[in-house]
Amino acid sequence: MYQEPPAPVPPRSRVRAFTCAAVAAVLVSLTAATAPPDAGPRTAADPAAVVREWNAIATDTITTSLGPRPSGQAAIWQGFVSVAVYNAVVGIEGGYALYKWREHGPAGASSAAAAATAAHDVLLAYFPAFEERLDTAYADSLAALPAGPARDRGVRYGERAAARVIELREGDGRFADVPYTASPAPGVWRPTPPAFQPFIDTWLARLRPLLLTSPRQFRPGGPPALSSAAYAEDVRELKVMGAKTGSGRTARQTETALFFGGNLVAQVQAAVRDHAARHRLGIARTARLFAAVNAAATDAVVTAWDAKLHYAFWRPITAIRLAGTDGNPATTPDPDWEPLLPTPPHPDYLAGHTTVAAAVVRALTGVLGTSRIDLDVPSEVTGTTRYYRSADDLNRDVVDARVWAGVHSRTADADGRRAGTRLAAWALERYFRPVAGHGTAG
């Protein structure tokens, strides 16, 4: 039986609270483990490389620790690391409003040293079992920077930036006991075959967001009624296009379903690292890009899990196999139907993948100031990379992929896309905004 990790411990603790998970199978969850792509070389001429490097280290640490957990949990930790790095950098470099902090860095401090320190300390606080590898990476980062007062001041400021985020997240609801109490009934979620796992990580539905005012702030109106034509159309499409065998999918559609069938959070990190490197973004712009993307993704997960727990809507495999109980004459049961990909152990509505993807691309377009996101997105599952020029194209593919995988209704996908877009737009009006000098937000 899975045991939740214990509560986080202070930075630099030697308590080993997590066990590294070995992952060797093809993973079909939001947080399946994958090795991070190259973050690019660290050079004195490219201080932003340290931000990319520590994002890759964070991705590796988080995915290795979580293993193949079919949950949005990875986005939470990426958000914590990214806002700490953001504060550590812009508190020295200026140009953007700090995240829920008023302490600016000393003049002449190294923002690269501050970024590495902030990332290291936040990761160590939440993943102390990785102390040795984190300390080794941190020593390498500092060794690549000129020794002296600037580096020392950057280290001390980065320590304070990390401590501030850790303080802000105290008592935020992580790993709280949030029961799922809904009884099985037509339209109501219940564990799905083949593993019949219980609702995973219900605490995400009650987690205090990073940017939003509450988990339910962008909760949509809910799935269609079982008796409706919209519901019948969702079931019909899934039955044909999401089936494991005998589907109506083309080869390209099947590849799309598989492409987005793995670790979406890690896919996003790799794509953003590549974008920042190719476009030679400076250290402040790079830190801002990661903070906006990952904080929005964090709150997208909270928003999706809030709706999952609130509406508790059954998954496609249940809806199709038990269609004879839904009271809708336009649906017919198929007790042997199976989806292309395994069904994650949490309700259909909202779809986590589409909510997160939409929040990410809205954060990207908001920060970049254009809908041309210019992303090379890799997939661990297919071993291929897809180029996305526009935000709309990426959102469309993620929505379609989850239907063609047979794991989400189109309504859950489309409503997730709208919720993710709305929450990220709201957040970017209030956080990570440009300022004339130093500033504070939130």
Sine and cosine of phi, psi and omega as CSV:
sin_phi,cos_phi,sin_psi,cos_psi,sin_omega,cos_omega
0.00,0.00,0.67,-0.74,-0.01,-1.00
-0.94,0.34,0.70,-0.71,0.08,-1.00
-0.92,-0.38,0.79,-0.62,0.01,-1.00
-0.89,0.46,0.59,-0.81,0.09,-1.00
-0.87,0.49,0.46,-0.89,0.04,-1.00
-0.93,0.36,0.17,-0.98,0.01,-1.00
-0.87,0.49,0.48,-0.88,-0.01,-1.00
-0.85,0.53,0.45,-0.89,0.02,-1.00
-0.90,-0.44,0.29,-0.96,-0.06,-1.00
-0.89,0.46,0.40,-0.92,0.03,-1.00
-0.84,0.55,0.51,-0.86,0.07,-1.00
0.93,0.36,0.14,0.99,0.09,-1.00
-0.92,0.39,0.48,-0.88,0.04,-1.00
-0.98,-0.21,0.18,0.98,0.07,-1.00
-0.94,0.35,0.75,-0.66,-0.02,-1.00
-0.97,-0.23,0.99,-0.11,-0.15,-0.99
-0.99,-0.16,-0.17,0.99,-0.03,-1.00
-0.85,-0.52,0.45,-0.89,0.11,-0.99
-0.94,-0.34,0.78,-0.63,0.00,-1.00
-0.92,0.40,0.77,-0.64,-0.01,-1.00
-1.00,-0.09,0.73,-0.69,0.08,-1.00
-1.00,0.00,0.83,-0.56,-0.07,-1.00
-0.87,-0.50,0.86,-0.51,-0.03,-1.00
-0.78,-0.63,-0.20,0.98,-0.06,-1.00
-1.00,0.03,0.25,-0.97,0.18,-0.98
-0.93,0.37,0.79,-0.62,-0.16,-0.99
-0.96,-0.28,0.65,-0.76,-0.10,-1.00
-0.80,-0.60,0.62,0.78,-0.01,-1.00
-0.78,-0.63,0.20,-0.98,0.00,-1.00
-0.89,0.46,-0.48,0.88,-0.09,-1.00
-0.85,-0.53,0.55,0.83,0.05,-1.00
-0.92,0.40,0.59,-0.81,-0.11,-0.99
-0.95,0.31,0.58,-0.82,0.06,-1.00
-0.40,-0.92,0.56,-0.83,0.02,-1.00
-0.96,0.27,0.65,-0.76,-0.04,-1.00
-0.96,0.29,0.62,-0.78,0.11,-0.99
-0.91,0.42,0.21,-0.98,-0.01,-1.00
-0.86,0.50,0.73,-0.68,-0.01,-1.00
-1.00,0.05,-0.09,1.00,-0.01,-1.00
0.99,-0.12,0.41,-0.91,-0.05,-1.00
-0.94,0.33,0.49,-0.87,0.08,-1.00
-1.00,-0.06,0.85,-0.53,0.05,-1.00
-0.69,-0.73,0.42,-0.91,0.03,-1.00
-0.88,0.47,-0.48,0.88,-0.02,-1.00
-0.98,0.19,-0.17,0.99,-0.03,-1.00
-0.75,-0.66,0.96,0.28,-0.02,-1.00
-0.89,0.45,-0.39,0.92,0.02,-1.00
-0.91,0.42,-0.33,0.95,-0.01,-1.00
-0.87,0.49,-0.48,0.87,-0.01,-1.00
-0.92,0.38,-0.54,0.84,0.05,-1.00
-0.93,0.37,-0.71,0.71,0.03,-1.00
-0.90,0.44,-0.67,0.74,-0.02,-1.00
-0.88,0.48,-0.69,0.72,-0.04,-1.00
-0.97,0.25,-0.39,0.92,0.17,-0.99
-0.92,0.39,-0.65,0.76,0.05,-1.00
-0.91,0.42,-0.64,0.76,0.04,-1.00
-0.90,0.43,-0.67,0.74,0.03,-1.00
-0.88,0.47,-0.69,0.72,0.00,-1.00
-0.87,0.49,-0.71,0.70,0.01,-1.00
-0.90,0.44,-0.70,0.72,-0.02,-1.00
-0.89,0.46,-0.74,0.67,-0.07,-1.00
-0.91,0.41,-0.75,0.67,-0.07,-1.00
-0.94,0.34,-0.58,0.82,0.04,-1.00
-0.92,0.40,-0.65,0.76,0.00,-1.00
-0.93,0.38,-0.71,0.70,-0.07,-1.00
-0.97,0.26,-0.53,0.85,-0.07,-1.00
0.91,0.41,-0.41,-0.91,-0.08,-1.00
-0.99,0.14,0.81,0.58,0.04,-1.00
-0.99,0.13,0.86,-0.51,-0.01,-1.00
-0.98,0.20,0.92,0.38,-0.11,-0.99
-0.59,-0.81,0.27,-0.96,0.08,-1.00
-1.00,0.03,0.22,0.98,-0.14,-0.99
-0.85,0.52,-0.56,0.83,-0.04,-1.00
-0.83,0.55,-0.60,0.80,-0.02,-1.00
-0.89,0.45,-0.51,0.86,-0.02,-1.00
-0.89,0.45,-0.76,0.65,-0.04,-1.00
-0.93,0.37,-0.60,0.80,0.07,-1.00
-0.88,0.48,-0.63,0.78,0.03,-1.00
-0.89,0.45,-0.69,0.73,-0.01,-1.00
-0.88,0.48,-0.73,0.69,-0.01,-1.00
-0.89,0.45,-0.70,0.71,-0.12,-0.99
-0.92,0.39,-0.63,0.78,0.00,-1.00
-0.95,0.31,-0.51,0.86,0.07,-1.00
-0.92,0.39,-0.70,0.72,0.04,-1.00
-0.89,0.45,-0.66,0.76,0.03,-1.00
-0.84,0.54,-0.77,0.64,0.02,-1.00
-0.88,0.47,-0.66,0.75,-0.02,-1.00
-0.88,0.47,-0.59,0.81,-0.03,-1.00
-0.99,0.14,-0.81,0.58,-0.11,-0.99
-0.96,0.29,-0.34,0.94,0.10,-0.99
-0.92,0.40,-0.36,0.93,0.07,-1.00
-0.98,-0.18,-0.74,0.67,-0.09,-1.00
-0.98,0.21,-0.48,0.88,-0.08,-1.00
0.97,0.26,-0.13,-0.99,0.05,-1.00
0.99,-0.13,-0.43,0.90,-0.03,-1.00
-0.66,-0.75,0.42,-0.91,-0.03,-1.00
-0.96,0.28,0.70,-0.71,0.04,-1.00
-0.91,0.42,0.41,-0.91,0.03,-1.00
-1.00,-0.04,0.96,-0.27,0.12,-0.99
0.76,0.65,0.72,0.69,-0.03,-1.00
-0.40,-0.92,0.48,-0.88,-0.02,-1.00
-0.83,-0.56,0.06,1.00,-0.07,-1.00
-1.00,-0.08,0.93,-0.38,0.02,-1.00
-1.00,0.01,0.38,-0.93,-0.05,-1.00
-0.98,0.19,0.33,-0.94,0.01,-1.00
-0.95,0.33,0.50,-0.86,0.02,-1.00
-0.87,0.49,0.67,-0.74,0.05,-1.00
0.98,0.18,0.04,1.00,0.02,-1.00
-0.95,0.32,0.47,-0.88,0.02,-1.00
-0.99,0.15,0.91,-0.41,0.02,-1.00
-0.95,0.33,-0.46,0.89,0.06,-1.00
-0.92,0.40,-0.68,0.73,0.05,-1.00
-0.90,0.44,-0.63,0.77,0.02,-1.00
-0.90,0.44,-0.67,0.74,-0.02,-1.00
-0.90,0.44,-0.74,0.67,0.00,-1.00
-0.88,0.48,-0.66,0.75,-0.02,-1.00
-0.92,0.40,-0.71,0.71,-0.01,-1.00
-0.88,0.48,-0.72,0.69,0.00,-1.00
-0.90,0.44,-0.72,0.69,0.00,-1.00
-0.85,0.53,-0.73,0.68,-0.10,-1.00
-0.94,0.34,-0.61,0.79,0.04,-1.00
-0.92,0.38,-0.71,0.71,0.02,-1.00
-0.88,0.47,-0.66,0.75,0.00,-1.00
-0.91,0.41,-0.56,0.83,0.02,-1.00
-0.89,0.45,-0.64,0.77,-0.10,-1.00
-0.98,-0.18,-0.28,0.96,0.00,-1.00
-0.73,-0.68,0.89,0.46,-0.10,-0.99
-0.91,0.42,-0.34,0.94,0.04,-1.00
-0.91,0.42,-0.28,0.96,-0.02,-1.00
-0.99,-0.15,0.33,0.94,-0.10,-0.99
-0.81,0.58,-0.73,0.68,-0.09,-1.00
-0.89,0.46,-0.75,0.66,-0.03,-1.00
-0.94,0.35,-0.56,0.83,0.04,-1.00
-0.92,0.38,-0.67,0.74,0.02,-1.00
-0.90,0.44,-0.63,0.78,0.03,-1.00
-0.90,0.43,-0.71,0.71,0.03,-1.00
-0.90,0.44,-0.62,0.79,0.00,-1.00
-0.92,0.40,-0.67,0.74,0.04,-1.00
-0.88,0.48,-0.64,0.77,0.04,-1.00
-0.90,0.44,-0.66,0.76,0.01,-1.00
-0.89,0.46,-0.71,0.70,-0.01,-1.00
-0.93,0.38,-0.60,0.80,-0.01,-1.00
-0.90,0.44,-0.44,0.90,0.00,-1.00
-0.98,0.19,-0.13,0.99,-0.01,-1.00
-0.96,-0.28,0.53,-0.85,0.01,-1.00
-0.88,0.48,0.76,-0.65,0.05,-1.00
-0.94,0.35,0.50,-0.87,0.04,-1.00
0.59,-0.81,-0.10,-1.00,-0.07,-1.00
-0.86,0.51,-0.60,0.80,-0.03,-1.00
-0.89,0.46,-0.71,0.71,0.02,-1.00
-0.91,0.42,-0.67,0.74,-0.02,-1.00
-0.89,0.45,-0.67,0.74,0.02,-1.00
-0.92,0.40,-0.60,0.80,0.06,-1.00
-0.89,0.45,-0.66,0.75,0.04,-1.00
-0.87,0.50,-0.74,0.67,-0.04,-1.00
-0.90,0.43,-0.61,0.79,0.02,-1.00
-0.94,0.33,-0.63,0.78,0.06,-1.00
-0.88,0.47,-0.59,0.80,0.07,-1.00
-0.88,0.48,-0.66,0.75,-0.01,-1.00
-0.95,0.33,-0.58,0.81,0.04,-1.00
-0.90,0.44,-0.67,0.74,0.04,-1.00
-0.91,0.41,-0.71,0.70,-0.02,-1.00
-0.87,0.49,-0.56,0.83,0.01,-1.00
-0.91,0.42,-0.71,0.70,0.00,-1.00
-0.91,0.41,-0.68,0.74,0.03,-1.00
-0.87,0.49,-0.65,0.76,0.05,-1.00
-0.90,0.44,-0.68,0.73,0.00,-1.00
-0.88,0.48,-0.51,0.86,-0.08,-1.00
-1.00,-0.02,0.03,1.00,0.04,-1.00
-0.90,0.44,0.70,-0.72,0.03,-1.00
0.90,0.43,0.50,0.87,-0.08,-1.00
-1.00,0.04,-0.01,1.00,0.03,-1.00
0.98,-0.20,0.08,1.00,0.03,-1.00
-0.88,0.48,0.74,-0.67,0.05,-1.00
0.89,0.46,0.33,0.94,0.05,-1.00
-0.92,0.40,0.44,-0.90,0.03,-1.00
-0.99,0.16,0.99,-0.14,0.00,-1.00
-0.92,-0.39,0.98,-0.21,-0.10,-0.99
-0.97,0.24,0.51,-0.86,0.17,-0.99
-0.97,-0.25,0.90,-0.43,-0.18,-0.98
-0.90,-0.43,0.00,1.00,-0.06,-1.00
-0.91,0.42,0.69,-0.73,0.02,-1.00
-1.00,0.05,0.56,-0.83,0.01,-1.00
-0.85,0.53,0.73,-0.69,0.02,-1.00
-0.27,-0.96,0.26,-0.96,0.05,-1.00
-0.81,0.59,0.80,-0.60,0.00,-1.00
1.00,0.03,-0.15,0.99,-0.08,-1.00
-0.98,-0.17,0.71,-0.70,-0.04,-1.00
-0.90,0.44,0.59,-0.81,0.17,-0.99
-0.54,-0.84,0.35,-0.94,-0.02,-1.00
-0.78,0.63,0.60,-0.80,-0.12,-0.99
-0.93,-0.38,0.45,-0.89,0.05,-1.00
-0.95,0.32,0.38,-0.93,0.10,0.99
-1.00,-0.01,-0.30,0.95,-0.13,-0.99
-1.00,0.04,-0.41,0.91,-0.02,-1.00
0.81,0.59,0.73,0.68,0.02,-1.00
-0.97,0.25,0.51,-0.86,0.09,-1.00
-0.95,0.32,0.23,-0.97,0.05,-1.00
-0.82,0.57,0.89,-0.46,-0.13,-0.99
-1.00,0.00,0.65,-0.76,0.12,-0.99
0.80,0.60,0.78,0.63,0.02,-1.00
-0.87,0.49,-0.40,0.92,-0.01,-1.00
-0.88,0.48,-0.39,0.92,0.04,-1.00
-0.87,0.50,-0.45,0.89,0.00,-1.00
-0.94,0.33,-0.31,0.95,-0.04,-1.00
-0.88,-0.47,0.11,0.99,-0.01,-1.00
-0.92,0.40,0.68,-0.73,0.08,-1.00
-0.91,0.41,0.83,-0.55,-0.04,-1.00
-0.91,0.41,0.28,-0.96,0.11,-0.99
-0.98,0.20,-0.58,0.81,-0.13,-0.99
-0.85,-0.52,-0.66,0.75,-0.06,-1.00
-0.95,0.32,0.23,-0.97,0.00,-1.00
-1.00,0.08,-0.38,0.93,0.05,-1.00
-0.30,-0.95,0.36,-0.93,0.02,-1.00
-0.87,0.49,-0.48,0.88,-0.08,-1.00
-1.00,-0.07,0.12,0.99,-0.10,-1.00
-0.83,0.56,-0.62,0.79,-0.01,-1.00
-0.89,-0.45,0.49,0.87,0.07,-1.00
-0.90,0.43,0.83,-0.56,-0.01,-1.00
-0.98,0.20,-0.02,-1.00,-0.15,-0.99
-0.96,0.26,-0.23,0.97,0.08,-1.00
0.91,-0.41,0.21,-0.98,-0.02,-1.00
-0.94,0.33,0.27,-0.96,0.00,-1.00
-0.93,0.36,0.44,-0.90,0.06,-1.00
-0.89,0.46,0.56,-0.83,-0.01,-1.00
-0.86,0.52,-0.48,0.88,-0.04,-1.00
-0.99,0.12,-0.07,1.00,-0.15,-0.99
-0.99,0.11,0.35,-0.94,0.09,-1.00
-0.93,0.37,-0.55,0.84,0.01,-1.00
-0.89,0.46,-0.66,0.75,0.03,-1.00
-0.91,0.42,-0.71,0.71,0.01,-1.00
-0.87,0.50,-0.61,0.79,0.02,-1.00
-0.92,0.38,-0.64,0.77,0.07,-1.00
-0.85,0.53,-0.73,0.68,-0.03,-1.00
-0.91,0.42,-0.69,0.72,0.00,-1.00
-0.86,0.51,-0.73,0.68,-0.02,-1.00
-0.89,0.45,-0.71,0.71,0.00,-1.00
-0.88,0.48,-0.68,0.74,-0.05,-1.00
-0.86,0.52,-0.62,0.79,-0.05,-1.00
-1.00,0.03,-0.75,0.67,-0.18,-0.98
-1.00,-0.04,-0.29,0.96,-0.04,-1.00
-0.97,-0.26,0.07,1.00,-0.09,-1.00
-0.95,0.31,0.55,-0.83,0.02,-1.00
-0.93,0.37,-0.65,0.76,0.02,-1.00
-0.79,-0.62,0.52,-0.86,0.05,-1.00
0.93,0.37,0.46,0.89,-0.05,-1.00
-0.99,0.16,0.15,-0.99,0.08,-1.00
-1.00,-0.08,0.19,0.98,-0.04,-1.00
-0.95,0.30,0.53,-0.85,0.22,-0.98
-0.99,0.14,0.18,-0.98,0.05,-1.00
-0.87,0.48,-0.63,0.78,0.01,-1.00
-0.91,0.40,-0.63,0.78,0.02,-1.00
-0.92,0.40,-0.63,0.78,0.07,-1.00
-0.90,0.44,-0.66,0.75,0.02,-1.00
-0.90,0.43,-0.59,0.81,0.05,-1.00
-0.90,0.43,-0.68,0.73,0.03,-1.00
-0.87,0.50,-0.68,0.73,0.01,-1.00
-0.94,0.34,-0.63,0.78,-0.03,-1.00
-0.83,0.56,-0.67,0.74,0.00,-1.00
-0.98,-0.21,0.47,0.88,-0.01,-1.00
-0.99,-0.13,0.09,1.00,-0.05,-1.00
-0.89,-0.46,-0.71,-0.70,-0.15,-0.99
-1.00,0.07,1.00,0.00,-0.02,-1.00
-0.88,0.48,-0.65,0.76,-0.03,-1.00
-0.88,0.48,-0.70,0.71,0.03,-1.00
-0.92,0.38,-0.59,0.81,0.07,-1.00
-0.85,0.52,-0.69,0.72,0.00,-1.00
-0.89,0.46,-0.70,0.71,-0.03,-1.00
-0.87,0.49,-0.72,0.69,-0.01,-1.00
-0.88,0.47,-0.66,0.75,-0.02,-1.00
-0.92,0.38,-0.64,0.77,0.00,-1.00
-0.95,0.33,-0.63,0.78,0.07,-1.00
-0.85,0.53,-0.73,0.68,-0.01,-1.00
-0.88,0.47,-0.69,0.72,0.01,-1.00
-0.87,0.49,-0.73,0.68,-0.04,-1.00
-0.89,0.46,-0.62,0.79,0.00,-1.00
-0.94,0.34,-0.72,0.70,-0.03,-1.00
-0.90,0.44,-0.59,0.81,-0.03,-1.00
-1.00,-0.02,0.06,1.00,0.09,-1.00
0.80,0.59,0.71,0.70,0.03,-1.00
-0.93,0.37,0.64,-0.77,0.04,-1.00
-0.93,0.36,0.09,-1.00,-0.12,-0.99
-0.91,0.41,-0.62,0.79,0.01,-1.00
-0.94,0.35,-0.67,0.74,0.01,-1.00
-0.92,0.38,-0.60,0.80,0.04,-1.00
-0.91,0.41,-0.72,0.70,0.01,-1.00
-0.89,0.46,-0.63,0.78,0.02,-1.00
-0.91,0.42,-0.66,0.75,-0.02,-1.00
-0.88,0.48,-0.73,0.68,0.02,-1.00
-0.91,0.42,-0.64,0.77,-0.01,-1.00
-0.90,0.43,-0.72,0.70,-0.01,-1.00
-0.90,0.44,-0.71,0.70,-0.02,-1.00
-0.90,0.43,-0.75,0.66,-0.13,-0.99
-0.98,0.18,-0.52,0.86,0.11,-0.99
-0.93,0.37,-0.65,0.76,0.06,-1.00
-0.90,0.44,-0.65,0.76,0.03,-1.00
-0.90,0.43,-0.63,0.77,0.06,-1.00
-0.84,0.55,-0.78,0.63,-0.04,-1.00
-0.95,0.31,-0.41,0.91,0.11,-0.99
-0.92,0.39,-0.64,0.77,0.07,-1.00
-0.89,0.46,-0.71,0.70,0.02,-1.00
-0.87,0.49,-0.69,0.73,0.02,-1.00
-0.88,0.47,-0.70,0.71,0.00,-1.00
-0.90,0.43,-0.69,0.73,-0.02,-1.00
-0.94,0.33,-0.53,0.85,0.10,-1.00
-0.86,0.51,-0.72,0.69,0.01,-1.00
-0.92,0.38,-0.62,0.78,0.03,-1.00
-0.86,0.52,-0.73,0.69,-0.03,-1.00
-0.94,0.33,-0.62,0.79,-0.07,-1.00
-0.94,0.34,-0.74,0.67,-0.09,-1.00
-1.00,-0.03,-0.46,0.89,0.07,-1.00
0.73,0.68,0.77,0.63,-0.09,-1.00
-1.00,0.05,0.66,-0.76,-0.11,-0.99
-0.93,0.36,0.40,-0.92,-0.03,-1.00
-0.99,0.17,0.31,-0.95,0.00,-1.00
-0.82,0.58,-0.66,0.75,-0.04,-1.00
-0.88,0.48,-0.59,0.80,0.04,-1.00
-0.96,0.29,-0.70,0.71,-0.03,-1.00
-0.86,0.50,-0.65,0.76,-0.05,-1.00
-0.97,0.23,-0.68,0.73,-0.01,-1.00
-0.93,0.36,-0.50,0.86,-0.03,-1.00
-0.94,-0.34,0.43,0.90,-0.04,-1.00
-0.85,0.52,-0.39,0.92,0.03,-1.00
-0.94,0.35,-0.16,0.99,-0.01,-1.00
-0.97,-0.26,-0.06,1.00,-0.15,-0.99
-1.00,0.09,-0.13,0.99,0.03,-1.00
0.97,0.26,0.16,0.99,-0.02,-1.00
-0.97,-0.25,0.91,-0.42,-0.06,-1.00
-0.92,0.40,-0.23,0.97,-0.02,-1.00
-1.00,0.04,-0.04,1.00,0.04,-1.00
-0.92,-0.40,0.56,-0.83,0.03,-1.00
-0.76,-0.65,0.62,-0.78,-0.07,-1.00
-0.97,0.24,0.48,-0.88,0.17,-0.99
-0.69,-0.72,0.99,-0.10,-0.12,-0.99
-0.92,0.38,-0.20,0.98,-0.02,-1.00
-0.96,-0.28,0.07,1.00,-0.07,-1.00
-0.90,0.43,0.66,-0.75,0.07,-1.00
-0.73,-0.68,0.58,-0.81,0.04,-1.00
-0.98,0.19,0.31,-0.95,0.05,-1.00
-0.86,0.51,-0.71,0.70,-0.01,-1.00
-0.92,-0.40,0.45,-0.89,0.04,-1.00
-0.85,0.52,0.59,-0.81,-0.03,-1.00
-0.99,0.13,0.83,-0.55,0.04,-1.00
-0.91,0.42,0.46,-0.89,-0.11,-0.99
-1.00,0.08,0.91,0.40,0.14,-0.99
-0.30,-0.95,0.32,-0.95,-0.15,-0.99
-0.89,0.46,0.22,-0.97,-0.07,-1.00
-0.95,0.32,-0.67,0.75,-0.24,-0.97
-0.92,-0.38,0.88,-0.47,0.06,1.00
-1.00,0.03,0.29,-0.96,0.09,-1.00
-0.98,0.21,0.84,-0.55,-0.03,-1.00
-0.91,0.42,-0.68,0.73,-0.03,-1.00
-0.85,0.53,-0.75,0.66,-0.09,-1.00
-0.96,0.28,-0.53,0.85,0.05,-1.00
-0.91,0.41,-0.71,0.71,0.01,-1.00
-0.92,0.38,-0.73,0.68,-0.03,-1.00
-0.86,0.50,-0.67,0.74,-0.01,-1.00
-0.92,0.40,-0.64,0.77,0.05,-1.00
-0.90,0.43,-0.65,0.76,0.01,-1.00
-0.89,0.45,-0.76,0.65,-0.06,-1.00
-0.94,0.34,-0.51,0.86,0.08,-1.00
-0.94,0.35,-0.59,0.80,0.08,-1.00
-0.91,0.42,-0.66,0.75,0.03,-1.00
-0.88,0.47,-0.75,0.66,-0.03,-1.00
-0.91,0.41,-0.55,0.83,0.03,-1.00
-0.92,0.38,-0.68,0.74,-0.01,-1.00
-0.96,0.27,-0.66,0.76,-0.04,-1.00
-0.98,0.19,-0.36,0.93,0.01,-1.00
0.97,0.22,0.37,0.93,-0.01,-1.00
-0.37,-0.93,0.47,-0.88,0.06,-1.00
-0.99,0.14,-0.08,1.00,0.04,-1.00
-1.00,0.07,1.00,-0.04,-0.16,-0.99
-0.98,0.18,-0.38,0.92,0.10,-0.99
0.79,0.61,0.89,0.45,-0.05,-1.00
-0.89,-0.46,0.71,-0.70,0.23,-0.97
-0.98,-0.18,0.95,-0.32,-0.10,-1.00
-0.97,-0.23,0.85,-0.53,0.03,-1.00
-1.00,-0.04,0.31,-0.95,0.08,-1.00
-0.75,-0.67,0.84,-0.54,0.08,-1.00
-0.92,0.39,-0.54,0.84,-0.08,-1.00
-0.93,0.36,-0.75,0.67,-0.06,-1.00
-1.00,-0.07,-0.26,0.96,-0.05,-1.00
0.94,0.34,0.38,0.93,-0.02,-1.00
-0.85,-0.53,0.20,-0.98,0.05,-1.00
-0.81,-0.59,0.68,-0.73,0.05,-1.00
-0.90,-0.43,0.64,-0.77,0.05,-1.00
-0.99,-0.11,0.76,-0.65,0.05,-1.00
-0.85,-0.52,0.89,-0.45,0.05,-1.00
-1.00,0.09,-0.61,0.79,-0.10,-1.00
-0.90,-0.44,0.48,-0.88,0.05,-1.00
-0.89,0.45,-0.63,0.78,-0.03,-1.00
-0.89,0.46,-0.62,0.78,-0.01,-1.00
-0.91,0.42,-0.67,0.74,0.00,-1.00
-0.92,0.40,-0.72,0.69,0.04,-1.00
-0.86,0.51,-0.68,0.74,-0.01,-1.00
-0.87,0.49,-0.71,0.71,-0.04,-1.00
-0.91,0.41,-0.62,0.79,0.00,-1.00
-0.93,0.37,-0.66,0.75,0.05,-1.00
-0.87,0.50,-0.78,0.63,0.00,-1.00
-0.88,0.47,-0.65,0.76,-0.08,-1.00
-0.86,0.52,-0.65,0.76,-0.07,-1.00
-0.96,0.27,-0.48,0.88,0.13,-0.99
-0.95,0.32,-0.74,0.67,-0.05,-1.00
-0.92,0.38,-0.38,0.93,0.10,-0.99
-0.98,0.21,-0.23,0.97,0.01,-1.00
0.98,0.20,0.31,0.95,-0.09,-1.00
-0.94,-0.33,-0.22,0.98,0.00,-1.00
-0.60,-0.80,0.57,-0.82,0.15,-0.99
-0.96,0.28,0.40,-0.92,0.03,-1.00
-0.90,0.43,-0.55,0.84,0.04,-1.00
-0.89,0.46,-0.71,0.71,0.02,-1.00
-0.88,0.47,-0.60,0.80,0.03,-1.00
-0.94,0.35,-0.76,0.65,-0.06,-1.00
-0.91,0.40,-0.67,0.74,0.03,-1.00
-0.92,0.39,-0.55,0.84,0.10,-1.00
-0.90,0.44,-0.67,0.75,0.03,-1.00
-0.87,0.50,-0.70,0.71,-0.01,-1.00
-0.91,0.41,-0.67,0.74,-0.01,-1.00
-0.91,0.42,-0.69,0.72,0.01,-1.00
-0.89,0.46,-0.65,0.76,0.03,-1.00
-0.90,0.44,-0.71,0.71,-0.04,-1.00
-0.91,0.41,-0.69,0.73,-0.07,-1.00
-0.93,0.37,-0.62,0.79,0.01,-1.00
-0.93,0.37,-0.63,0.78,0.05,-1.00
-0.89,0.46,-0.70,0.72,0.04,-1.00
-0.87,0.49,-0.70,0.71,-0.06,-1.00
-0.91,0.42,-0.65,0.76,-0.05,-1.00
-0.95,0.30,-0.25,0.97,0.13,-0.99
-0.97,0.24,-0.24,0.97,-0.13,-0.99
-0.84,-0.54,-0.33,0.94,-0.08,-1.00
-0.76,-0.65,0.42,-0.91,0.09,-1.00
0.87,0.48,0.51,0.86,-0.07,-1.00
-1.00,0.09,0.54,-0.84,0.09,-1.00
-0.90,0.43,0.57,-0.82,0.06,-1.00
-0.71,-0.71,0.35,-0.94,-0.02,-1.00
-0.91,0.41,-0.62,0.78,0.06,-1.00
-0.73,-0.69,-0.76,-0.65,0.14,-0.99
-0.99,0.16,0.45,-0.89,0.00,-1.00
-0.33,-0.95,0.11,-0.99,-0.02,-1.00
-0.72,-0.70,0.67,-0.74,0.07,-1.00
-0.87,-0.50,0.44,-0.90,0.09,-1.00
0.97,0.23,0.00,0.00,0.00,0.00
